[in-house]
Amino acid sequence: MKFTKYTLSVLAVALSALAGCTQKFLDEAPVDQITDANFYQTETDAIQATNAAYSELTKEGQYNLAMWAFDMWSDVSSSGGDDGNDAIEYKQLEAYSIPTTNTVANRLWGGSFIGVQRANIVLQKVPLITNIDPAIQKRCLGEAQFLRAKFYFDLVRAYGDVPLFTTPPNSPAAVSIPRTPAAQVYAQIEKDLADAIGNLPASYVGADLGRATKWAATGLLAKVYITEGKKAEAATRAREVLNNSGKTMWASYGDNFKVENENRNDKESLFEVQYINGRNQYERNNVGSAMNEFFGPRGANQTPGSGYGFNVPDPDFVAGYEAGDIRKSVTVWAPGDTYPDGSKVANKATGSPFGYSCKKWFVGKVNTNIWDSGLNVPVIRLAEMYLIVAEAVGPTAEGLEAINKVRRRSFGLDYTKPSTAHDLTAGTANFTDAVLRERKYELAFEFDRWFDMKRAQSLYPTLTNHALIPRMTEQAAYLKNIAPNTHGIPTQNTLVLPIPQSEIDTNPGLVQNPGY
């Protein structure tokens, strides 16, 4: 059994006080006997504390609500859902009429900082434990460093400057610190990942499958570097993964998104958020993924709850697939497609006037529980390492071969063999744009597109000239219940989320982002 798929629901209750955990635990846990003073004593305690930091990835503050926004807020998809206030937190983002109480902004901030502080607890307490295998102790520290870096990477990209905590706050005053410049946050992220690479093993077996490895940390560091514009460093780290991890891409793109292929040491995924079904119902802060239900075609009776139709692909995104690109059939339900029960996808549905739905996270009626899929979410894949190399080195022989590996597979070809029909060449115009376009279709609905557009400085012109105005027209019925757009067409000052108002009310050291 994968380590997070059960143990995260029965974490040590001692973490609740320091980490802000509100999750209920098994009745057998003697909450009146376990304290901060007596808990961090054994190897088991260290592992449970580390597992607690992982647990935030499965919840609303990360991959069960907040991270969904970063495709809907881009040129990939729209919120969908029903009319009125359904999916209002995403419609507010799309309309650039975002209150400081927006659910996405609040959940991402809160969940990520809970994860940060749980990682900080591990880094503070685990080095003091003497009753522990040194290899496990080292691994726990590496996992905490990786996770702290991951949470801060999301925070700094979404909000800009954020408070930087490297130890658990020990008083209310210690929590009330101002925002740290983004450059310093990135420096800490880089340091954490470099340290994690030295502490983490290359792979796991048995119950530990799914934990962060040195290749996960190396791959995330490559992604951090390319985000910062440090191309040489990004290429170096991506090459390390490609050349030394022992991993290869799946021959078929769709194999990345199957339950039976999760956590393979030899295949493409470098790090996955762990989910399991059969343990929760109508719950997005537990161990099951809600995406099968929320993204399922609305009212199509293909999921336990008949699908909610959130996160619907935009028509111009679907039209952008090249002829023969097999990623389309893996990623998108389109009118005329056949559902597992033999029925056909309709030409339109509530929330999807063109009939499109997200297919990538569809698992169907695997059980009777709702909001409860067991399909893991790959956070970093080997294909992205190829695309990072291509972006970093440009249309050199290395860069062309890197992007062409990804492209060949997208047309169902052997990705190791040249293709005269689909390979890009040294004469390809606007090569960087071609790489970003490839990222768009390779990583669609893996919650990266808005960050890519923002770092490439293409979000503003795309929203003004391409995606926002048609989307607002299509969703006029939805937008009527949203407060008047306070920002108008987005500017550079509105390309971050608002700091949650509740945090500003609590922490006088915080200053709101411009435009909110």
C-alpha positions in Angstrom: 0.0 0.0 0.0 1.4 3.4 -1.0 2.5 5.3 2.1 0.2 8.3 1.7 -2.8 6.4 0.7 -3.7 5.3 4.2 -1.3 6.7 6.7 -2.1 10.3 5.8 -5.6 9.8 7.2 -4.3 8.6 10.6 -1.5 11.1 11.2 -0.1 11.7 14.7 -2.4 14.0 16.5 0.5 15.8 18.1 1.0 17.7 14.9 -2.4 19.4 15.1 -1.3 22.0 17.6 1.8 23.2 15.8 0.6 22.7 12.2 -2.9 23.9 12.3 -4.3 20.5 11.4 -8.1 20.2 11.7 -8.4 16.6 10.4 -10.2 14.1 12.6 -8.2 11.0 13.5 -9.0 7.5 14.5 -10.8 7.4 17.8 -8.1 5.2 19.3 -5.6 8.1 19.2 -5.3 9.3 22.8 -5.3 13.0 22.1 -5.0 13.8 25.8 -1.7 11.8 26.1 0.3 12.7 23.0 2.0 16.1 23.2 4.8 18.0 21.4 7.1 17.2 24.3 6.7 13.4 24.1 5.8 12.7 20.5 9.1 13.3 18.6 11.0 10.4 20.1 11.1 7.5 17.6 11.6 6.6 14.0 7.8 6.1 13.6 7.2 9.5 15.0 9.6 11.0 12.4 7.9 9.2 9.6 4.4 10.3 10.7 5.5 13.9 11.1 6.9 13.8 7.5 3.7 12.2 6.2 1.8 15.1 7.7 3.6 17.5 5.4 2.7 15.4 2.4 -1.0 15.3 3.4 -1.7 18.9 2.4 -1.0 18.1 -1.3 -4.2 16.0 -1.5 -6.5 18.7 0.0 -8.3 21.8 -1.2 -5.3 24.0 -0.6 -3.5 22.2 -3.4 -4.7 19.5 -5.8 -8.3 19.1 -4.7 -9.4 22.7 -5.5 -6.8 25.5 -5.6 -4.4 24.2 -8.2 -7.3 23.7 -10.7 -7.5 27.4 -11.2 -4.3 27.7 -13.1 -5.7 26.2 -16.3 -9.1 27.9 -15.9 -7.3 31.3 -15.5 -5.4 30.7 -18.7 -6.1 30.0 -22.3 -6.8 26.3 -21.7 -10.1 26.0 -20.1 -13.1 27.8 -18.5 -14.8 27.3 -15.2 -17.9 25.5 -16.5 -20.3 24.2 -13.9 -23.9 25.4 -13.7 -24.9 29.0 -13.9 -25.2 31.4 -11.0 -22.7 31.0 -8.2 -21.5 27.5 -9.2 -17.7 27.6 -9.5 -17.8 31.3 -8.5 -14.3 31.2 -7.2 -13.0 30.4 -10.7 -15.4 32.7 -12.5 -14.1 35.6 -10.4 -10.5 34.8 -11.6 -11.6 34.6 -15.2 -13.4 37.9 -15.0 -10.5 39.5 -13.2 -13.0 40.6 -10.5 -11.3 38.9 -7.6 -12.3 39.7 -4.0 -9.8 39.3 -1.2 -12.1 36.5 0.1 -11.8 34.4 -3.1 -11.8 30.7 -2.2 -8.8 29.8 -4.4 -6.7 32.6 -3.0 -7.6 31.6 0.6 -7.2 27.8 0.2 -3.9 28.0 -1.7 -2.4 30.4 0.9 -3.7 28.5 3.9 -3.0 24.9 2.7 0.5 25.8 1.4 1.5 27.5 4.7 0.2 24.5 6.7 2.4 22.4 4.5 5.4 24.7 5.0 5.0 24.7 8.8 4.7 20.9 8.9 7.9 20.6 6.9 9.5 23.1 9.3 8.5 20.9 12.3 10.2 17.9 10.7 13.3 19.9 10.0 13.4 21.2 13.6 12.4 18.0 15.5 13.7 15.0 13.5 17.4 15.9 13.9 17.0 15.6 17.7 15.6 12.1 17.5 18.2 9.5 18.6 16.1 6.4 18.4 16.1 6.3 14.6 17.9 4.7 11.6 20.3 7.4 10.3 19.2 6.7 6.7 15.5 7.2 7.6 16.4 10.4 9.5 18.3 11.7 6.5 15.4 10.8 4.2 12.8 12.5 6.4 14.8 15.7 6.3 15.1 15.5 2.5 11.4 15.0 2.1 10.7 18.0 4.3 13.1 20.1 2.3 11.5 19.0 -1.0 8.0 19.7 0.3 8.8 23.1 1.8 10.3 24.1 -1.6 7.3 22.8 -3.5 4.8 24.7 -1.3 6.9 27.9 -1.5 7.3 27.6 -5.3 3.5 27.6 -5.6 3.2 30.5 -3.1 5.8 32.8 -4.7 4.5 32.2 -8.2 0.9 32.9 -7.2 1.3 35.8 -4.8 4.7 37.3 -5.3 6.4 38.3 -2.1 5.3 36.0 0.8 6.4 35.6 4.4 9.4 33.2 4.6 9.4 30.8 7.5 12.3 28.4 8.0 11.4 27.4 11.5 8.1 26.8 13.2 6.8 30.0 14.8 6.7 29.7 18.6 4.4 32.6 19.4 1.7 34.7 17.8 4.3 37.5 17.3 6.5 35.1 15.4 3.7 34.5 12.9 3.2 38.2 12.2 6.1 38.8 9.9 6.1 40.9 6.7 6.3 39.6 3.2 9.8 38.5 2.1 11.0 39.6 -1.3 10.4 37.0 -4.0 14.2 36.8 -4.8 14.9 35.6 -1.2 12.1 33.1 -1.3 13.5 31.7 -4.6 16.9 31.5 -3.0 15.5 29.4 -0.1 13.7 27.2 -2.6 16.9 26.6 -4.5 18.8 25.8 -1.2 16.1 23.4 0.0 16.1 21.5 -3.2 19.8 21.3 -3.4 19.9 20.0 0.2 17.0 17.5 -0.6 19.0 16.1 -3.6 21.8 15.2 -1.2 19.4 13.6 1.4 16.9 11.7 -0.7 17.3 8.2 -2.2 17.0 7.6 -5.9 14.0 5.3 -5.6 11.8 3.3 -3.2 10.1 -0.1 -3.0 7.1 -1.5 -1.3 5.1 0.8 1.1 7.4 3.7 0.5 6.6 4.1 -3.2 5.4 7.6 -3.9 7.8 9.5 -1.6 9.9 12.2 -3.0 13.2 11.0 -4.5 16.4 12.8 -5.4 15.1 12.9 -9.0 11.9 14.5 -8.0 14.0 17.2 -6.2 16.3 17.6 -9.2 13.4 17.9 -11.6 11.7 20.4 -9.4 14.9 22.4 -9.2 15.1 22.4 -13.0 11.6 23.8 -13.1 12.4 26.5 -10.6 15.4 27.5 -12.5 13.6 27.8 -15.9 10.9 29.9 -14.1 13.6 32.2 -12.8 15.1 32.5 -16.3 18.3 30.7 -15.2 18.5 28.6 -18.4 22.0 27.1 -18.0 21.2 25.9 -14.5 17.8 24.6 -15.6 19.4 22.6 -18.5 22.0 21.1 -16.2 19.5 19.8 -13.7 17.1 18.5 -16.3 19.9 16.7 -18.0 20.8 15.0 -14.7 17.3 13.6 -14.5 17.2 12.5 -18.2 20.7 10.9 -18.1 20.8 9.4 -14.6 17.4 8.7 -13.2 16.9 5.4 -15.2 13.5 6.6 -16.2 12.0 6.6 -19.7 8.8 8.1 -21.1 5.8 5.9 -21.6 5.5 4.9 -25.3 1.9 6.0 -25.1 1.0 9.4 -23.7 -2.2 8.2 -22.1 -0.3 5.7 -19.9 0.7 8.6 -17.7 -2.9 8.8 -16.4 -3.8 5.3 -15.4 -4.1 4.0 -11.8 -2.3 0.8 -12.7 0.8 2.8 -13.8 1.3 4.9 -10.7 4.7 5.3 -8.9 6.8 3.3 -11.4 10.5 3.6 -10.7 11.4 3.0 -14.4 8.8 5.2 -16.0 7.9 8.8 -16.6 6.5 10.3 -13.4 9.1 12.0 -11.1 6.6 12.9 -8.4 2.9 12.2 -7.9 0.3 13.4 -5.4 -1.1 10.2 -3.9 -4.8 9.5 -3.9 -6.9 6.4 -3.0 -10.6 5.8 -3.4 -13.1 4.1 -1.1 -12.3 6.1 2.0 -14.3 9.3 1.7 -17.5 10.8 0.3 -18.2 14.5 -0.5 -14.8 15.4 1.1 -12.0 17.3 -0.6 -9.7 17.3 2.5 -9.2 13.6 2.7 -7.4 11.0 0.6 -9.6 10.7 -2.5 -9.4 13.0 -5.6 -12.5 15.0 -6.5 -11.5 15.6 -10.1 -13.2 12.5 -11.6 -16.5 14.0 -10.4 -15.9 17.7 -10.7 -14.4 17.5 -14.2 -16.7 14.7 -15.4 -19.1 15.7 -18.2 -22.0 17.4 -16.6 -25.1 15.3 -16.2 -23.7 12.5 -18.4 -24.1 9.7 -15.8 -20.5 8.6 -16.4 -19.4 9.2 -12.8 -21.0 8.3 -9.4 -22.5 11.8 -9.2 -23.2 12.2 -12.9 -20.4 14.8 -13.4 -20.3 18.5 -12.5 -18.7 19.8 -15.7 -16.0 22.0 -14.1 -12.8 23.0 -16.0 -14.2 22.7 -19.5 -11.7 23.0 -22.4 -11.9 26.3 -24.4 -12.9 25.9 -28.1 -9.7 27.7 -29.3 -7.6 25.4 -27.1 -9.2 22.3 -28.7 -8.8 23.8 -32.2 -5.1 24.3 -31.6 -4.3 20.6 -31.5 -2.4 19.5 -34.6 -4.1 16.9 -36.8 -3.1 13.5 -35.5 -2.1 14.6 -32.0 -3.2 11.7 -29.8 -3.0 13.8 -26.7 -6.4 15.3 -27.7 -8.3 12.1 -27.2 -6.6 11.5 -23.9 -7.2 15.0 -22.6 -10.6 16.1 -24.0 -14.1 14.7 -24.3 -15.4 16.2 -27.6 -18.9 16.0 -29.2 -19.4 12.6 -30.9 -16.9 10.8 -28.7 -18.3 7.6 -27.1 -18.6 7.3 -23.3 -17.8 3.9 -21.6 -21.6 3.1 -21.5 -21.9 3.5 -25.3 -23.6 6.9 -25.3 -22.3 9.8 -27.2 -20.9 13.2 -26.1 -23.6 15.8 -26.8 -22.9 19.0 -28.8 -23.3 21.1 -25.7 -24.1 20.9 -22.1 -24.7 23.2 -19.1 -21.5 25.1 -18.6 -20.0 23.8 -21.8 -21.7 25.4 -24.8 -19.4 23.6 -27.2 -19.7 20.2 -25.6 -16.1 19.8 -24.4 -15.1 18.3 -21.1 -11.8 17.4 -19.4 -11.0 13.7 -19.9 -7.5 13.4 -18.5 -8.7 12.7 -14.9 -11.7 10.6 -15.8 -11.9 7.2 -14.2 -15.6 6.6 -14.5 -17.7 4.7 -11.9 -15.0 3.0 -10.1 -17.1 2.8 -6.9 -20.2 4.4 -5.4 -18.4 7.1 -3.5 -18.5 10.6 -4.8 -15.5 13.0 -4.9 -13.4 9.9 -4.4 -11.0 9.0 -7.2 -7.8 7.0 -6.6 -6.0 8.5 -9.7 -2.7 10.1 -8.7 -1.7 13.5 -10.1 1.8 13.7 -11.6 3.4 16.9 -10.5 6.6 16.5 -12.5 7.2 14.2 -15.5 10.1 13.3 -17.6 8.5 14.9 -20.7 8.8 18.2 -18.9 12.5 17.7 -18.4 12.9 17.4 -22.2 10.9 20.6 -22.7 13.0 22.4 -20.1 16.1 21.4 -22.0 14.6 22.6 -25.3 13.6 25.9 -23.8 16.9 26.4 -22.1 19.3 25.6 -25.0 17.1 26.7 -27.9 17.1 25.2 -31.5 20.5 23.5 -31.1 20.8 19.8 -31.9 20.2 19.0 -28.3 17.2 21.3 -27.9 15.6 20.1 -31.1 16.0 16.4 -30.2 14.5 17.1 -26.8 11.3 18.8 -28.0 11.0 16.3 -30.9 11.0 13.4 -28.5 7.9 14.8 -26.9 6.3 15.7 -30.3 6.9 12.2 -31.8 5.1 10.5 -29.0 2.2 13.0 -29.3 1.6 11.5 -32.8 1.9 7.9 -31.7 5.4 7.4 -33.0 8.5 5.9 -31.5 9.9 8.9 -29.7 13.5 7.8 -30.1 13.4 7.8 -33.9 13.4 10.9 -36.2 10.2 11.9 -38.0 10.3 13.9 -41.1 6.6 14.7 -40.8 6.6 16.1 -37.2 10.1 17.0 -36.1 10.9 20.7 -35.7 14.1 21.9 -37.4 16.8 24.5 -36.9 14.7 26.7 -39.2 11.7 26.6 -36.9 10.5 30.2 -36.4 10.0 31.5 -32.9 11.4 28.4 -31.3 10.7 29.5 -27.7 7.1 30.0 -28.6 7.1 26.5 -30.1 8.4 25.1 -26.8 5.8 26.9 -24.8 3.1 25.7 -27.2 4.3 22.2 -26.7 4.1 22.6 -22.9 0.6 23.9 -23.3 -0.6 20.6 -25.0 1.7 18.2 -23.2 0.8 19.5 -19.7 -2.8 20.6 -20.3 -4.9 20.2 -17.2 -1.8 19.5 -15.1 -2.2 23.0 -13.7 0.8 24.8 -15.1 -0.4 26.9 -18.0 -1.1 30.1 -16.2 2.4 30.0 -14.6 4.0 29.4 -18.0 2.1 32.3 -19.6 3.0 34.6 -16.7 6.7 33.8 -16.8 6.8 34.1 -20.6 5.1 37.5 -20.3 2.4 36.4 -22.6 -0.5 36.4 -20.2 -1.4 40.0 -20.7 -1.6 40.1 -24.5 -3.3 36.7 -24.7 -6.0 37.7 -22.2 -6.6 41.0 -23.9 -6.5 39.8 -27.5 -7.6 36.1 -27.4 -9.1 34.4 -24.5 -10.8 36.8 -22.0 -13.2 38.7 -24.2 -14.7 35.7 -25.9 -14.9 33.9 -22.6 -16.7 36.8 -21.0 -19.2 36.8 -23.9 -19.8 33.0 -23.5 -20.3 33.3 -19.8 -22.4 36.4 -19.6 -25.1 34.5 -17.8 -22.5 33.4 -15.2 -20.9 36.8 -14.7 -24.1 38.6 -14.0 -23.9 37.6 -10.3 -20.3 38.8 -10.0 -19.5 42.2 -8.7 -18.5 44.8 -11.4 -14.9 44.2 -12.7 -12.7 46.4 -10.5 -9.6 45.9 -12.6 -10.9 46.0 -16.2 -8.5 44.4 -18.6 -5.7 42.8 -16.6 -2.5 44.7 -16.0 0.8 43.6 -14.7 -0.3 44.6 -11.2 -3.2 42.0 -11.3 -1.1 39.0 -12.4 -1.0 37.7 -8.8 -3.7 36.5 -6.4 -4.8 38.7 -3.6 -3.4 38.1 -0.1 -6.5 36.7 1.8 -8.2 39.4 3.8 -8.3 37.2 6.8 -4.5 37.0 6.8 -4.1 40.7 6.6 -6.6 41.2 9.4 -4.6 38.8 11.6 -1.1 39.9 10.5 -0.5 43.7 10.5 2.9 43.0 8.8 1.2 42.0 5.6 0.6 44.5 2.7 -2.0 43.7 0.0 -1.0 43.1 -3.6 -1.6 46.1 -5.9 -5.1 46.3 -7.4 -7.0 44.6 -4.6 
